[in-house]
């Protein structure tokens, strides 16, 4: 699954266009490398998002098979790392 679609599907970002812009602005990293919106996400990858005031890291636990998942199921797909 593409990184821009993944961020939207697992409810990290509200809209796919926002996650696409974040990738183009080089604030989204997978395993320490800045990525483009079309980069594929795999189980075990570390996604790092650098906001202006903080950096949040997520570990990919599972790839969603559907277009949307309930917000309550977010913990099944990603784990926030300190």
OpenMM code with the backbone's topology and positions (N, CA, C; nanometers):
from openmm import Vec3, app, unit

residues = "UNK UNK UNK UNK UNK UNK UNK UNK UNK UNK UNK UNK UNK UNK UNK UNK UNK UNK UNK UNK UNK UNK UNK UNK UNK UNK UNK UNK UNK UNK UNK UNK UNK UNK UNK UNK UNK UNK UNK UNK UNK UNK UNK UNK UNK UNK UNK UNK UNK UNK UNK UNK UNK UNK UNK UNK UNK UNK UNK UNK UNK UNK UNK UNK UNK UNK UNK UNK UNK UNK UNK UNK UNK UNK UNK UNK UNK UNK UNK UNK UNK UNK".split()
positions = [
    Vec3(0.0844, -0.1185, 0.0000),
    Vec3(0.0000, 0.0000, 0.0000),
    Vec3(0.0884, 0.1241, 0.0000),
    Vec3(0.0468, 0.2254, -0.0753),
    Vec3(0.1220, 0.3508, -0.0830),
    Vec3(0.1218, 0.4219, 0.0523),
    Vec3(0.2292, 0.4958, 0.0817),
    Vec3(0.2411, 0.5644, 0.2107),
    Vec3(0.1322, 0.6707, 0.2279),
    Vec3(0.0995, 0.7457, 0.1228),
    Vec3(-0.0031, 0.8493, 0.1379),
    Vec3(-0.1400, 0.7872, 0.1676),
    Vec3(-0.1705, 0.6770, 0.1032),
    Vec3(-0.2970, 0.6071, 0.1271),
    Vec3(-0.2976, 0.5413, 0.2658),
    Vec3(-0.1834, 0.4849, 0.3061),
    Vec3(-0.1719, 0.4189, 0.4369),
    Vec3(-0.1980, 0.5181, 0.5508),
    Vec3(-0.1352, 0.6351, 0.5447),
    Vec3(-0.1516, 0.7357, 0.6503),
    Vec3(-0.2977, 0.7769, 0.6646),
    Vec3(-0.3686, 0.7859, 0.5533),
    Vec3(-0.5098, 0.8208, 0.5567),
    Vec3(-0.5952, 0.7049, 0.6070),
    Vec3(-0.5697, 0.5851, 0.5603),
    Vec3(-0.6501, 0.4682, 0.5950),
    Vec3(-0.6434, 0.4356, 0.7438),
    Vec3(-0.5250, 0.4469, 0.8050),
    Vec3(-0.5120, 0.4128, 0.9470),
    Vec3(-0.5345, 0.5336, 1.0392),
    Vec3(-0.5931, 0.6388, 0.9838),
    Vec3(-0.6352, 0.7556, 1.0615),
    Vec3(-0.5216, 0.8330, 1.1278),
    Vec3(-0.4056, 0.8390, 1.0636),
    Vec3(-0.2975, 0.9251, 1.1131),
    Vec3(-0.3184, 1.0657, 1.0560),
    Vec3(-0.3633, 1.0724, 0.9313),
    Vec3(-0.3921, 1.1989, 0.8633),
    Vec3(-0.5374, 1.1943, 0.8163),
    Vec3(-0.6078, 1.3081, 0.8217),
    Vec3(-0.7507, 1.3084, 0.7880),
    Vec3(-0.7805, 1.2874, 0.6403),
    Vec3(-0.6992, 1.3482, 0.5510),
    Vec3(-0.7260, 1.3345, 0.4082),
    Vec3(-0.6004, 1.2901, 0.3340),
    Vec3(-0.6217, 1.2133, 0.2272),
    Vec3(-0.5089, 1.1630, 0.1488),
    Vec3(-0.4306, 1.2770, 0.0845),
    Vec3(-0.4982, 1.3813, 0.0429),
    Vec3(-0.4278, 1.4939, -0.0197),
    Vec3(-0.3300, 1.5587, 0.0786),
    Vec3(-0.3659, 1.5601, 0.2059),
    Vec3(-0.2767, 1.6156, 0.3081),
    Vec3(-0.1527, 1.5270, 0.3227),
    Vec3(-0.1732, 1.3966, 0.3284),
    Vec3(-0.0581, 1.3061, 0.3420),
    Vec3(0.0307, 1.3126, 0.2177),
    Vec3(-0.0302, 1.3325, 0.1016),
    Vec3(0.0477, 1.3466, -0.0221),
    Vec3(0.1345, 1.4728, -0.0160),
    Vec3(0.0765, 1.5836, 0.0289),
    Vec3(0.1511, 1.7085, 0.0431),
    Vec3(0.2631, 1.6955, 0.1463),
    Vec3(0.2359, 1.6215, 0.2548),
    Vec3(0.3385, 1.6001, 0.3572),
    Vec3(0.4579, 1.5257, 0.2985),
    Vec3(0.4318, 1.4266, 0.2155),
    Vec3(0.5407, 1.3513, 0.1522),
    Vec3(0.6201, 1.4408, 0.0580),
    Vec3(0.5496, 1.5211, -0.0196),
    Vec3(0.6163, 1.6119, -0.1146),
    Vec3(0.6985, 1.7177, -0.0424),
    Vec3(0.6584, 1.7530, 0.0804),
    Vec3(0.7306, 1.8527, 0.1597),
    Vec3(0.8454, 1.7913, 0.2401),
    Vec3(0.8671, 1.6619, 0.2216),
    Vec3(0.9769, 1.5887, 0.2866),
    Vec3(0.9696, 1.5920, 0.4393),
    Vec3(0.8495, 1.5693, 0.4942),
    Vec3(0.8352, 1.5572, 0.6391),
    Vec3(0.7980, 1.4148, 0.6789),
    Vec3(0.7789, 1.3252, 0.5802),
    Vec3(0.7472, 1.1853, 0.6065),
    Vec3(0.8684, 1.1004, 0.5696),
    Vec3(0.9105, 1.0162, 0.6643),
    Vec3(1.0275, 0.9307, 0.6444),
    Vec3(0.9895, 0.7858, 0.6725),
    Vec3(1.0444, 0.6943, 0.5939),
    Vec3(1.0301, 0.5512, 0.6217),
    Vec3(1.1704, 0.4971, 0.6429),
    Vec3(1.1929, 0.4400, 0.7605),
    Vec3(1.3239, 0.3858, 0.7973),
    Vec3(1.4355, 0.4887, 0.7769),
    Vec3(1.4072, 0.6146, 0.8104),
    Vec3(1.5085, 0.7194, 0.8056),
    Vec3(1.5274, 0.7864, 0.6715),
    Vec3(1.4512, 0.7504, 0.5690),
    Vec3(1.4648, 0.8081, 0.4359),
    Vec3(1.3382, 0.8843, 0.3986),
    Vec3(1.3548, 1.0086, 0.3510),
    Vec3(1.2399, 1.0868, 0.3055),
    Vec3(1.1787, 1.0152, 0.1851),
    Vec3(1.0453, 1.0090, 0.1813),
    Vec3(0.9787, 0.9304, 0.0776),
    Vec3(0.8805, 1.0132, -0.0039),
    Vec3(0.8534, 0.9636, -0.1247),
    Vec3(0.7522, 1.0218, -0.2118),
    Vec3(0.6183, 0.9561, -0.1803),
    Vec3(0.5072, 1.0171, -0.2234),
    Vec3(0.3743, 0.9624, -0.1904),
    Vec3(0.3505, 0.8194, -0.2393),
    Vec3(0.4190, 0.7761, -0.3442),
    Vec3(0.3945, 0.6433, -0.4016),
    Vec3(0.4772, 0.5325, -0.3363),
    Vec3(0.5598, 0.5649, -0.2377),
    Vec3(0.6437, 0.4641, -0.1722),
    Vec3(0.5577, 0.3581, -0.1043),
    Vec3(0.5920, 0.2319, -0.1271),
    Vec3(0.5172, 0.1209, -0.0676),
    Vec3(0.5557, 0.1018, 0.0788),
    Vec3(0.4558, 0.0733, 0.1621),
    Vec3(0.4763, 0.0477, 0.3049),
    Vec3(0.4706, -0.1026, 0.3276),
    Vec3(0.5631, -0.1547, 0.4115),
    Vec3(0.5647, -0.2967, 0.4445),
    Vec3(0.5550, -0.3134, 0.5961),
    Vec3(0.5131, -0.4299, 0.6394),
    Vec3(0.5064, -0.4598, 0.7825),
    Vec3(0.6479, -0.4509, 0.8401),
    Vec3(0.6612, -0.3842, 0.9539),
    Vec3(0.7908, -0.3689, 1.0179),
    Vec3(0.8575, -0.2356, 0.9892),
    Vec3(0.8083, -0.1613, 0.8903),
    Vec3(0.8656, -0.0300, 0.8594),
    Vec3(0.8412, 0.0670, 0.9746),
    Vec3(0.9332, 0.1613, 0.9911),
    Vec3(0.9188, 0.2684, 1.0888),
    Vec3(0.8871, 0.3965, 1.0119),
    Vec3(0.7679, 0.4504, 1.0359),
    Vec3(0.7261, 0.5747, 0.9712),
    Vec3(0.7500, 0.6882, 1.0687),
    Vec3(0.8189, 0.7909, 1.0222),
    Vec3(0.8503, 0.9063, 1.1065),
    Vec3(0.7890, 1.0302, 1.0409),
    Vec3(0.7122, 1.1060, 1.1180),
    Vec3(0.6514, 1.2291, 1.0674),
    Vec3(0.7058, 1.3448, 1.1497),
    Vec3(0.7695, 1.4408, 1.0819),
    Vec3(0.8292, 1.5548, 1.1504),
    Vec3(0.7375, 1.6756, 1.1381),
    Vec3(0.6683, 1.7062, 1.2486),
    Vec3(0.5858, 1.8261, 1.2552),
    Vec3(0.6752, 1.9425, 1.2981),
    Vec3(0.6223, 2.0638, 1.2996),
    Vec3(0.7027, 2.1803, 1.3373),
    Vec3(0.7561, 2.1706, 1.4791),
    Vec3(0.6729, 2.1220, 1.5720),
    Vec3(0.7112, 2.1215, 1.7125),
    Vec3(0.7456, 1.9847, 1.7694),
    Vec3(0.7219, 1.8778, 1.6918),
    Vec3(0.7492, 1.7434, 1.7440),
    Vec3(0.7687, 1.6445, 1.6297),
    Vec3(0.8217, 1.5292, 1.6644),
    Vec3(0.8393, 1.4197, 1.5687),
    Vec3(0.7706, 1.2969, 1.6267),
    Vec3(0.6887, 1.2318, 1.5453),
    Vec3(0.6176, 1.1120, 1.5898),
    Vec3(0.6603, 0.9946, 1.5034),
    Vec3(0.6899, 0.8830, 1.5688),
    Vec3(0.7291, 0.7616, 1.4973),
    Vec3(0.6232, 0.6540, 1.5170),
    Vec3(0.5962, 0.5796, 1.4100),
    Vec3(0.5012, 0.4691, 1.4135),
    Vec3(0.5671, 0.3450, 1.3556),
    Vec3(0.5362, 0.2301, 1.4127),
    Vec3(0.5801, 0.1031, 1.3555),
    Vec3(0.4595, 0.0393, 1.2879),
    Vec3(0.4782, -0.0073, 1.1644),
    Vec3(0.3692, -0.0699, 1.0892),
    Vec3(0.3543, -0.2139, 1.1366),
    Vec3(0.2367, -0.2479, 1.1887),
    Vec3(0.2107, -0.3825, 1.2388),
    Vec3(0.1361, -0.4677, 1.1368),
    Vec3(0.0528, -0.4025, 1.0558),
    Vec3(-0.0340, -0.4751, 0.9644),
    Vec3(-0.0761, -0.3791, 0.8535),
    Vec3(-0.0962, -0.4326, 0.7328),
    Vec3(-0.1416, -0.3509, 0.6205),
    Vec3(-0.2930, -0.3691, 0.6057),
    Vec3(-0.3709, -0.2607, 0.6051),
    Vec3(-0.5167, -0.2736, 0.5919),
    Vec3(-0.5572, -0.3284, 0.4552),
    Vec3(-0.6603, -0.4099, 0.4515),
    Vec3(-0.7097, -0.4662, 0.3262),
    Vec3(-0.8276, -0.3854, 0.2725),
    Vec3(-0.8875, -0.3011, 0.3552),
    Vec3(-1.0018, -0.2207, 0.3136),
    Vec3(-0.9620, -0.0742, 0.3032),
    Vec3(-1.0504, 0.0056, 0.2423),
    Vec3(-1.0209, 0.1470, 0.2216),
    Vec3(-1.0213, 0.2265, 0.3514),
    Vec3(-1.1086, 0.1887, 0.4437),
    Vec3(-1.1149, 0.2586, 0.5722),
    Vec3(-1.1208, 0.1573, 0.6857),
    Vec3(-1.0717, 0.1986, 0.8003),
    Vec3(-1.0809, 0.1155, 0.9205),
    Vec3(-1.1395, 0.2017, 1.0316),
    Vec3(-1.2041, 0.1422, 1.1306),
    Vec3(-1.2552, 0.2213, 1.2431),
    Vec3(-1.1396, 0.2809, 1.3240),
    Vec3(-1.1605, 0.3991, 1.3789),
    Vec3(-1.0558, 0.4632, 1.4598),
    Vec3(-1.0156, 0.3762, 1.5776),
    Vec3(-1.1090, 0.2982, 1.6280),
    Vec3(-1.0794, 0.2113, 1.7415),
    Vec3(-0.9835, 0.0979, 1.7034),
    Vec3(-0.9707, 0.0687, 1.5752),
    Vec3(-0.8837, -0.0406, 1.5290),
    Vec3(-0.7444, 0.0078, 1.4891),
    Vec3(-0.7167, 0.1358, 1.5078),
    Vec3(-0.5869, 0.1929, 1.4673),
    Vec3(-0.4690, 0.1190, 1.5308),
    Vec3(-0.4840, 0.0770, 1.6568),
    Vec3(-0.3737, 0.0107, 1.7277),
    Vec3(-0.3384, -0.1258, 1.6691),
    Vec3(-0.4276, -0.1836, 1.5896),
    Vec3(-0.3971, -0.3112, 1.5242),
    Vec3(-0.3009, -0.2929, 1.4078),
    Vec3(-0.2973, -0.1727, 1.3503),
    Vec3(-0.2206, -0.1475, 1.2293),
    Vec3(-0.0906, -0.0725, 1.2533),
    Vec3(-0.0900, 0.0189, 1.3494),
    Vec3(0.0320, 0.0950, 1.3809),
    Vec3(0.0509, 0.1057, 1.5320),
    Vec3(0.1778, 0.1116, 1.5712),
    Vec3(0.2103, 0.1299, 1.7128),
    Vec3(0.2964, 0.2557, 1.7226),
    Vec3(0.2559, 0.3492, 1.8068),
    Vec3(0.3337, 0.4716, 1.8232),
    Vec3(0.4566, 0.4432, 1.9089),
    Vec3(0.5709, 0.4872, 1.8589),
    Vec3(0.6984, 0.4684, 1.9292),
    Vec3(0.7403, 0.6037, 1.9849),
    Vec3(0.7930, 0.6067, 2.1048),
    Vec3(0.8319, 0.7348, 2.1652),
    Vec3(0.9491, 0.7980, 2.0947),
] * unit.nanometer
topology = app.Topology()
chain = topology.addChain("A")
for resn in residues:
    res = topology.addResidue(resn, chain)
    for name in ("N", "CA", "C"):
        topology.addAtom(name, app.Element.getBySymbol(name[0]), res)
